[in-house]
Amino acid sequence: MGFDFGLRRIGVAFASLPGNGAQGIATVRNGPNGLDWDALDRLMADWEPHALVIGLPVNMDGSPGPMTPRAKRFGNRLAGRYHLQPYFVDERLSSFAAEEELRESGLPAAKRAKLLDQTAARMILDSFLVEQAGKGGADEG
């Protein structure tokens, strides 16, 4: 299961089998009142992932960005709560690429905004799966 962490929204994606590609499945609320753990609990129960892939926001030069510690903290909280291995993946430009893909699809702006975070999560998860396939294996989820 892949995550695009944000201070207001967290995009979620899932891949059932390596090579099949990921799909965006949800956008979970995050904000001043905290993360919507109930929504995440339901997603985890429904999709039963085997691993957690969290996009790590880094600067263009690869150095940690201001959101890097928050994304790591989120990933570690997920790992502790669900007892799954977290993997952190460079997510440079994932939101930009997701916006570009959605714009090219011809969807109206309101629909693009609704799908942006989960599309970015899908791209993060896909990049992880491609990387793992190059290493000789990847877990589903």
C-alpha positions as CSV (number, residue, x, y, z in Angstrom):
1,M,0.0,0.0,0.0
2,G,1.4,3.4,-1.0
3,F,0.9,6.8,0.7
4,D,1.4,10.4,-0.4
5,F,1.6,12.2,2.9
6,G,0.3,15.7,3.3
7,L,-0.6,18.0,6.1
8,R,-4.3,18.2,4.9
9,R,-4.7,15.0,2.9
10,I,-3.0,11.6,2.4
11,G,-3.4,9.8,-0.8
12,V,-3.5,6.0,-0.7
13,A,-2.8,3.5,-3.4
14,F,-2.7,-0.3,-3.6
15,A,-1.0,-2.9,-5.9
16,S,-2.3,-6.5,-5.7
17,L,0.5,-8.1,-7.7
18,P,3.9,-7.0,-8.9
19,G,3.8,-6.0,-12.5
20,N,0.1,-5.2,-12.5
21,G,0.6,-1.6,-11.5
22,A,-0.9,0.3,-8.6
23,Q,-4.3,2.0,-8.4
24,G,-5.4,5.0,-6.3
25,I,-8.0,3.9,-3.8
26,A,-8.6,6.8,-1.3
27,T,-7.8,10.2,0.0
28,V,-7.7,10.3,3.8
29,R,-8.2,13.5,5.8
30,N,-5.3,14.8,7.9
31,G,-5.3,18.1,9.6
32,P,-5.5,20.1,12.8
33,N,-7.8,17.5,14.4
34,G,-5.4,14.8,13.5
35,L,-5.3,11.9,11.0
36,D,-8.5,10.0,10.3
37,W,-7.3,6.7,11.8
38,D,-10.8,5.2,11.4
39,A,-10.5,5.6,7.6
40,L,-7.0,4.1,7.6
41,D,-8.1,1.2,9.8
42,R,-10.9,0.4,7.3
43,L,-8.5,0.6,4.3
44,M,-6.0,-1.6,6.0
45,A,-8.7,-4.2,6.9
46,D,-10.3,-4.1,3.4
47,W,-7.1,-4.2,1.3
48,E,-4.8,-6.3,3.7
49,P,-1.5,-4.9,2.5
50,H,1.8,-6.7,3.1
51,A,4.0,-3.6,3.1
52,L,3.8,0.2,3.5
53,V,5.4,2.5,0.9
54,I,5.6,6.1,2.0
55,G,6.6,9.0,-0.3
56,L,9.5,10.9,1.2
57,P,9.4,14.6,0.2
58,V,13.0,15.6,-0.5
59,N,14.5,18.7,-2.1
60,M,15.5,18.6,-5.8
61,D,19.1,18.0,-4.7
62,G,18.0,14.9,-2.7
63,S,18.6,16.5,0.7
64,P,15.8,16.2,3.3
65,G,13.1,18.8,2.9
66,P,10.9,20.5,5.6
67,M,8.3,17.7,5.3
68,T,10.7,14.8,5.4
69,P,10.7,14.3,9.2
70,R,6.8,14.5,9.2
71,A,6.5,11.9,6.5
72,K,9.0,9.6,8.3
73,R,7.1,10.0,11.5
74,F,3.8,9.2,9.7
75,G,5.4,6.1,8.1
76,N,6.8,4.9,11.4
77,R,3.4,5.4,13.1
78,L,1.8,3.3,10.4
79,A,4.4,0.6,10.8
80,G,3.9,0.5,14.5
81,R,0.1,0.5,14.4
82,Y,-0.2,-2.1,11.6
83,H,2.9,-4.1,12.2
84,L,4.1,-3.9,8.6
85,Q,7.4,-3.0,7.1
86,P,7.7,0.6,6.0
87,Y,9.6,1.6,2.9
88,F,10.4,5.2,2.2
89,V,10.6,6.3,-1.5
90,D,11.8,9.6,-3.0
91,E,8.7,11.3,-4.2
92,R,10.3,14.3,-5.9
93,L,7.8,15.8,-8.4
94,S,5.1,13.1,-7.8
95,S,2.4,15.7,-7.2
96,F,3.5,17.7,-10.2
97,A,3.5,14.5,-12.4
98,A,0.1,13.5,-11.0
99,E,-1.4,16.9,-11.7
100,E,0.0,16.8,-15.2
101,E,-1.4,13.3,-15.8
102,L,-4.8,14.3,-14.6
103,R,-4.8,17.5,-16.6
104,E,-4.0,15.6,-19.7
105,S,-6.8,13.2,-19.0
106,G,-9.3,16.0,-19.6
107,L,-11.0,15.7,-16.2
108,P,-12.6,18.9,-14.8
109,A,-10.6,20.8,-12.2
110,A,-12.8,19.7,-9.3
111,K,-12.4,16.0,-10.2
112,R,-8.6,16.4,-10.7
113,A,-8.3,18.0,-7.2
114,K,-10.2,15.1,-5.7
115,L,-7.9,12.5,-7.3
116,L,-4.6,14.3,-7.1
117,D,-3.3,12.8,-3.8
118,Q,-4.3,9.2,-4.6
119,T,-2.8,9.6,-8.1
120,A,0.5,10.8,-6.5
121,A,0.3,7.8,-4.1
122,R,-0.1,5.5,-7.1
123,M,2.9,7.0,-8.8
124,I,5.0,6.6,-5.6
125,L,3.9,2.9,-5.2
126,D,4.5,2.2,-8.9
127,S,8.1,3.7,-8.7
128,F,8.8,1.5,-5.7
129,L,7.5,-1.6,-7.5
130,V,9.6,-0.9,-10.5
131,E,12.7,-0.4,-8.3
132,Q,12.0,-3.7,-6.5
133,A,11.4,-5.6,-9.7
134,G,14.9,-4.4,-10.8
135,K,16.3,-5.9,-7.5
136,G,14.5,-9.2,-8.1
137,G,11.3,-9.0,-6.1
138,A,8.6,-7.0,-4.5
139,D,5.9,-7.6,-2.0
140,E,2.3,-7.0,-2.9
141,G,0.5,-4.1,-1.1
